[in-house]
């Protein structure tokens, strides 16, 4: 049974989920292949193409080429090879990004990453990735004397044609891999043995982890864990999950009254037990009453890319291409304003539109305000002539989401405070379900294709309407939530 480096990282996070994938693929509940993941894969290919430019004599090997095909090409001639494939006798398989033959006939292995740094977290461990590749080649009889990771230079700023030597950084990690090689080799062998285990696996180790770290097969292995479980408690630690499980507690409503939780966590538990919202009317009223009219409910849509598409931008920097503004006056009049860029360009016209729309007056209201503030700071760096306006926005911005930290709690939020969790609970008449575009990733993906490949759409005007409708609902949702809160 074959084990790839992606399989290996999955094994490290949840061995049982990988066993299920390999042994009962028809029963494996594959997670949604998100547009975000698709975007990451696409960007990875794009970065690889730039990495290839660092090697003028590289030989392309078909991405579907077999290890036997690779061997025949490597043994015939050449110094640098792109996408060579290798497989050990036990089934560990590696397709290497770049492999370079050195003068002493040993090899230099390169891993290419679209990130701007070397990551070592559980989900994206680049050193483990590279170590897996090295292990496979060593087991196949190749001596890997040097290993490097090629990643994007976060200091790079696009100015005309992109030079690979400026865009990318080559970081040698040979010593780092030598330090973990023995342990990683043991883990790889354990993974190969585990996926070939004949005994049926009926549970998974993710029960001891927080919700964000659950495998795709969590519900398959733990069908008894439904909504309103302890995993939904906001910022609950692995330690507390373990403690509660030892007490036999799975449902939030079963948590002992004397169990120590944070204020926010306790409010969530209390709401769940009472099956009703819990809110601090006075705190909410005082907070909202302090806001200065007119109130400008604002939301940005942005387009970040690993390879910057516009001059003056850095890798992964957000390009703000759309804004929706709902302005509410003290007398209750509500007006809507919107802007959507029609080409890939810096957002000076968007800023001018906002400035003419709102002026230097009132309070700007957003959801998770750090995002909008961050984009404003980015735009100040690009357009210092708009510094006064954008600084005014940041200094007079209120984050509506903060009221749902401890001032308003509802068990039906399921432990989340995203606007898409809060809106349908507070105002069931409004929903994103009817929209063609239902989240920010769909918005950025759609707009990117619209401006870079418009011929891929049959009705461009309808696509623009769909983009505008999504962003408009984001700000209208804030208005409806505000109006609900102010009437408490």
C-alpha positions in Angstrom: 0.0 0.0 0.0 1.5 3.3 -1.1 2.4 6.1 1.4 3.0 9.7 0.1 4.3 12.6 2.1 0.7 14.0 2.2 -0.4 10.6 3.6 2.5 10.8 6.1 1.5 14.2 7.5 -2.0 12.9 7.8 -0.7 9.9 9.7 1.2 12.2 12.1 -2.0 14.1 12.8 -4.4 11.1 13.0 -3.2 7.6 12.1 -6.7 6.1 12.2 -8.1 8.5 9.6 -5.3 7.5 7.2 -5.9 3.8 7.9 -9.6 4.4 6.9 -8.6 6.3 3.8 -6.3 3.5 2.7 -8.3 0.5 3.7 -11.9 1.6 3.3 -11.7 4.5 0.8 -15.4 4.2 -0.1 -16.3 4.8 3.6 -13.9 7.7 4.1 -15.8 11.0 4.5 -13.6 13.2 2.4 -13.6 16.8 3.6 -14.9 19.4 1.2 -12.3 20.2 -1.5 -12.5 23.9 -0.9 -11.7 26.7 -3.3 -9.1 27.8 -0.9 -7.3 24.5 -1.1 -7.6 24.6 -4.9 -6.1 28.1 -4.9 -3.2 26.9 -2.7 -2.5 24.0 -5.1 -2.7 26.3 -8.1 -0.3 28.8 -6.5 2.0 26.0 -5.6 2.3 25.1 -9.2 2.9 28.7 -10.1 5.7 29.0 -7.6 7.3 25.8 -8.8 7.5 27.3 -12.3 9.4 30.3 -11.0 11.7 27.9 -9.0 12.5 26.0 -12.1 13.9 29.2 -13.6 16.7 29.1 -11.0 18.0 26.0 -12.8 18.8 26.7 -16.5 19.5 23.1 -17.5 16.7 21.3 -15.7 15.0 18.3 -17.3 11.2 18.1 -17.0 9.9 14.6 -16.1 6.2 14.0 -16.6 4.2 14.5 -13.4 2.6 11.2 -14.1 5.9 9.5 -14.8 6.7 6.3 -12.9 9.8 5.6 -10.7 11.0 3.4 -13.5 10.7 6.2 -16.0 12.6 8.5 -13.6 15.4 6.0 -13.2 15.9 5.6 -16.9 16.2 9.4 -17.4 18.4 10.0 -14.4 20.8 7.3 -15.4 21.1 8.5 -19.0 22.2 12.1 -18.5 21.5 15.5 -16.9 22.2 17.4 -13.7 18.9 18.9 -12.6 15.6 17.1 -12.8 12.0 18.4 -12.2 9.4 16.1 -10.7 11.4 12.8 -10.5 9.5 10.0 -8.8 10.8 7.3 -6.5 9.2 4.4 -4.5 10.7 2.2 -1.8 10.2 -1.5 -1.6 7.7 -1.0 1.2 5.6 1.5 -0.7 6.8 5.0 0.4 6.4 7.2 -2.6 8.0 10.5 -3.4 7.7 12.9 -6.3 10.5 15.5 -5.7 10.1 19.1 -6.9 13.8 19.5 -7.9 16.7 17.1 -7.7 20.3 18.2 -8.5 23.2 15.9 -9.1 26.4 17.1 -7.4 30.0 16.7 -8.7 30.7 13.9 -6.1 27.6 12.1 -7.5 25.6 12.7 -4.4 22.3 14.6 -4.6 20.8 18.0 -3.6 17.1 17.7 -2.9 14.9 20.9 -3.2 11.3 21.2 -1.8 9.4 24.2 -3.2 6.8 26.0 -1.0 4.4 28.8 -1.8 4.6 30.1 1.8 6.9 33.0 2.8 8.6 31.0 5.5 9.4 27.5 6.6 6.5 26.1 8.5 6.8 23.5 11.2 3.2 23.3 12.6 1.2 20.1 12.7 -0.7 20.7 9.5 2.2 22.1 7.4 5.5 20.7 8.6 7.9 21.5 5.8 10.9 19.9 7.5 8.9 16.6 7.9 7.9 16.9 4.2 11.5 17.3 3.1 12.7 14.5 5.5 10.1 12.1 4.0 11.4 12.8 0.5 15.0 12.3 1.6 14.1 9.1 3.3 12.5 7.7 0.2 15.5 8.5 -2.0 18.0 7.2 0.5 16.0 3.9 0.7 16.1 3.8 -3.1 19.9 3.9 -3.0 20.5 7.7 -3.6 22.8 9.6 -1.3 21.2 12.9 -0.3 24.0 15.1 1.0 22.1 18.4 0.9 18.5 19.5 1.3 17.0 23.0 0.7 13.6 24.5 0.9 12.7 27.1 -1.7 10.1 29.5 -0.5 8.8 33.0 -1.3 10.8 36.0 -0.1 8.3 38.0 2.0 10.3 41.2 1.5 9.9 41.0 -2.3 7.9 43.8 -3.9 6.8 43.5 -7.5 8.2 46.1 -9.9 7.8 45.0 -13.5 8.7 41.6 -14.6 9.3 39.1 -11.8 12.9 37.8 -11.4 12.9 34.3 -9.7 16.2 35.1 -7.9 14.5 38.0 -6.2 11.1 36.4 -5.6 12.4 33.2 -4.0 14.7 32.3 -1.1 16.7 29.1 -1.1 17.2 28.0 2.5 19.4 25.0 3.3 17.9 22.7 5.9 20.4 19.8 5.8 21.4 20.0 9.4 17.8 20.4 10.6 16.8 17.2 8.7 19.8 15.3 10.0 18.6 16.1 13.5 15.1 14.6 12.9 16.0 12.0 10.3 16.2 8.9 12.6 12.9 9.7 14.4 11.2 10.5 11.1 12.4 7.3 9.5 10.8 5.4 12.4 7.6 7.3 12.0 7.5 6.5 8.3 8.0 2.8 8.9 5.3 2.9 11.6 2.9 4.6 9.2 3.6 1.9 6.5 3.0 -0.9 9.1 -0.1 0.8 10.4 -1.9 1.3 7.1 -1.3 -2.4 6.4 -2.8 -3.5 9.7 -5.6 -6.0 9.1 -7.4 -5.3 12.4 -10.4 -3.0 11.9 -10.0 0.4 13.4 -13.1 1.7 15.2 -12.0 5.0 16.9 -9.5 7.8 16.3 -7.2 9.8 18.6 -8.7 13.1 17.6 -11.2 12.8 20.5 -8.4 14.3 22.7 -7.9 17.3 20.4 -9.7 20.6 19.9 -12.3 21.0 17.2 -10.0 22.8 14.7 -7.6 19.9 14.9 -10.1 17.1 14.2 -9.6 14.9 11.1 -12.1 14.7 8.3 -13.1 11.3 9.6 -13.9 12.5 13.1 -17.7 12.1 12.7 -17.2 8.6 11.2 -15.3 7.4 14.2 -17.3 9.3 16.8 -21.0 9.3 15.6 -22.1 9.8 19.2 -20.6 13.3 19.3 -23.2 15.7 17.9 -23.9 19.4 18.1 -23.5 21.1 21.5 -20.6 18.9 22.6 -17.6 20.1 24.7 -15.6 20.5 21.5 -17.7 23.6 20.7 -16.7 25.5 23.8 -14.8 28.6 22.8 -11.0 28.2 23.1 -11.2 25.0 25.2 -7.8 23.4 25.7 -6.8 19.8 25.1 -6.2 19.6 28.8 -9.8 20.5 29.6 -11.1 18.2 26.9 -9.2 15.3 28.6 -10.4 16.3 32.0 -14.0 16.4 30.9 -13.8 13.1 29.0 -12.3 11.5 32.1 -15.4 12.7 34.0 -17.6 11.1 31.3 -18.7 14.5 29.9 -19.4 14.9 26.2 -22.4 17.2 26.1 -22.0 20.8 27.2 -25.1 20.5 29.3 -23.5 17.8 31.4 -20.5 19.9 32.5 -20.4 20.0 36.4 -21.5 23.3 37.9 -18.2 23.7 39.8 -16.0 23.0 36.8 -13.7 26.0 36.2 -14.1 27.8 32.9 -13.4 31.3 31.6 -16.2 33.9 31.7 -17.0 33.4 28.0 -17.0 29.6 28.3 -19.2 29.7 31.3 -21.7 31.9 29.5 -21.8 29.4 26.6 -22.5 26.6 29.1 -25.2 28.5 30.9 -26.9 29.4 27.6 -26.8 25.8 26.5 -28.3 24.6 29.8 -31.1 27.2 29.7 -31.6 26.8 26.0 -31.8 30.6 25.6 -29.5 33.5 24.9 -27.7 35.3 27.7 -26.9 38.9 27.3 -25.8 42.0 29.3 -28.4 44.5 28.2 -26.7 47.5 30.0 -23.2 46.8 28.6 -24.6 46.4 25.0 -26.7 49.6 25.3 -23.8 51.6 26.7 -21.4 50.4 24.0 -23.7 51.0 21.1 -24.9 54.4 22.5 -21.3 55.7 22.4 -21.1 55.2 18.7 -21.2 58.5 16.7 -23.7 58.8 13.8 -23.8 58.3 10.9 -22.8 54.7 11.2 -21.0 53.3 8.3 -21.2 49.5 8.2 -18.3 48.4 6.0 -16.9 45.2 4.5 -13.9 44.6 2.1 -13.3 41.8 -0.3 -9.6 41.2 -1.1 -7.5 39.1 -3.4 -4.2 37.8 -1.9 -1.8 35.8 -4.1 1.5 34.1 -3.5 2.9 35.7 -6.6 1.9 39.4 -6.7 -0.1 40.3 -9.8 0.2 44.1 -9.4 3.3 46.3 -9.1 4.0 47.6 -5.5 2.5 44.5 -3.9 4.3 41.8 -1.9 3.7 38.1 -1.9 0.4 37.2 -0.1 -0.5 40.8 0.3 -4.2 41.5 0.1 -5.4 43.5 -2.9 -8.7 45.2 -1.9 -11.0 45.0 -4.9 -14.5 45.5 -3.4 -16.2 47.5 -0.7 -19.8 47.6 0.5 -21.0 50.4 2.8 -24.4 50.7 4.5 -24.8 54.1 6.1 -27.3 54.5 8.9 -28.3 58.0 10.1 -29.4 58.9 13.6 -33.0 59.4 12.2 -33.0 55.8 10.9 -32.4 56.4 7.2 -30.3 53.6 5.6 -28.4 54.0 2.3 -26.2 51.6 0.5 -23.0 52.2 -1.5 -20.8 49.8 -3.3 -17.7 49.6 -5.4 -16.3 46.7 -7.4 -13.0 46.9 -9.4 -13.2 45.7 -13.0 -9.5 45.0 -13.4 -6.4 44.0 -11.5 -5.1 47.3 -10.2 -4.2 49.2 -7.0 -7.3 50.4 -5.1 -6.8 54.2 -5.3 -10.2 54.6 -7.0 -11.8 52.4 -4.3 -10.4 54.7 -1.6 -11.6 57.8 -3.5 -15.0 56.3 -3.7 -15.1 55.6 0.0 -13.9 59.1 0.9 -16.5 60.7 -1.2 -19.2 58.4 0.2 -18.5 58.7 3.9 -16.3 61.8 4.5 -14.5 62.3 7.8 -17.6 61.8 10.0 -19.3 59.1 12.0 -18.3 55.6 13.1 -17.2 52.8 10.9 -18.5 49.4 11.9 -17.1 46.1 10.8 -17.0 42.5 11.8 -13.6 41.3 12.9 -12.2 44.8 12.5 -8.6 43.8 12.5 -9.0 42.7 8.9 -10.4 46.0 7.7 -7.8 48.0 9.8 -5.0 45.9 8.3 -6.1 46.6 4.8 -6.4 50.3 5.6 -2.8 50.2 6.9 -1.7 48.5 3.7 -3.4 51.2 1.6 -1.8 54.0 3.6 1.6 52.6 2.6 0.5 52.5 -1.0 -1.2 55.8 -1.0 0.1 58.2 1.7 -2.1 61.0 0.2 -5.1 59.2 1.7 -3.5 58.7 5.1 -5.8 61.2 7.0 -8.9 59.5 5.7 -7.8 55.9 6.3 -6.4 56.8 9.7 -9.7 58.4 10.6 -11.4 55.2 9.6 -9.1 53.1 11.8 -9.4 55.4 14.8 -13.2 55.5 14.5 -13.8 51.8 13.8 -16.0 49.6 16.0 -15.8 45.8 15.9 -19.4 44.6 16.2 -18.2 41.0 16.7 -16.7 41.9 20.1 -20.1 42.2 21.7 -20.5 38.4 21.1 -17.4 37.6 23.2 -19.0 38.1 26.6 -21.9 40.6 26.2 -24.2 38.3 24.1 -24.1 34.5 24.1 -26.4 32.1 22.4 -25.9 28.3 22.4 -27.1 28.2 18.8 -23.9 29.9 17.7 -22.2 26.6 18.3 -19.3 28.3 19.9 -18.5 30.5 16.9 -18.9 34.2 16.4 -18.6 34.5 12.6 -21.3 36.7 11.1 -22.6 33.6 9.3 -23.2 31.9 12.6 -24.7 34.9 14.3 -27.0 36.3 11.6 -29.4 33.4 11.2 -29.9 33.1 14.9 -30.6 36.7 15.5 -32.5 37.3 12.3 -33.8 34.1 10.6 -35.2 36.1 7.6 -31.7 36.6 6.3 -29.4 33.9 5.0 -26.5 33.4 2.6 -27.9 30.2 1.3 -29.7 31.7 -1.6 -26.6 33.5 -2.9 -24.4 32.2 -5.8 -21.4 33.4 -3.8 -21.6 32.4 -0.2 -18.2 33.2 1.3 -15.1 35.3 0.9 -13.0 32.5 -0.7 -15.7 32.1 -3.4 -15.7 35.9 -3.9 -11.9 36.2 -4.3 -11.8 33.2 -6.6 -14.7 34.4 -8.8 -13.3 38.0 -9.0 -9.8 36.7 -9.9 -11.1 34.6 -12.7 -13.4 37.4 -13.8 -10.5 39.9 -14.3 -7.8 37.4 -15.4 -9.9 35.1 -17.6 -13.3 36.7 -18.4 -13.9 34.3 -21.2 -14.5 31.6 -18.7 -17.9 33.1 -17.9 -20.9 33.2 -20.1 -22.5 36.2 -18.4 -20.0 38.7 -17.0 -22.6 41.1 -15.8 -24.4 38.4 -13.8 -21.1 37.5 -12.2 -20.6 41.1 -11.1 -24.1 41.2 -9.7 -23.4 38.0 -7.7 -20.2 39.6 -6.3 -22.0 42.7 -5.3 -24.9 40.8 -3.7 -22.6 38.8 -1.5 -20.7 41.9 -0.2 -23.9 43.8 0.2 -25.4 41.1 2.5 -22.3 41.2 4.7 -22.9 44.8 5.6 -26.7 44.5 5.7 -26.2 41.6 8.1 -24.3 43.9 10.4 -27.1 46.5 10.2 -29.7 43.9 11.1 -27.6 42.6 14.0 -27.0 46.1 15.3 -30.8 46.9 15.1 -31.5 43.7 17.0 -29.1 44.5 19.7 -30.1 48.2 20.1 -33.7 47.0 20.8 -32.8 44.7 23.6 
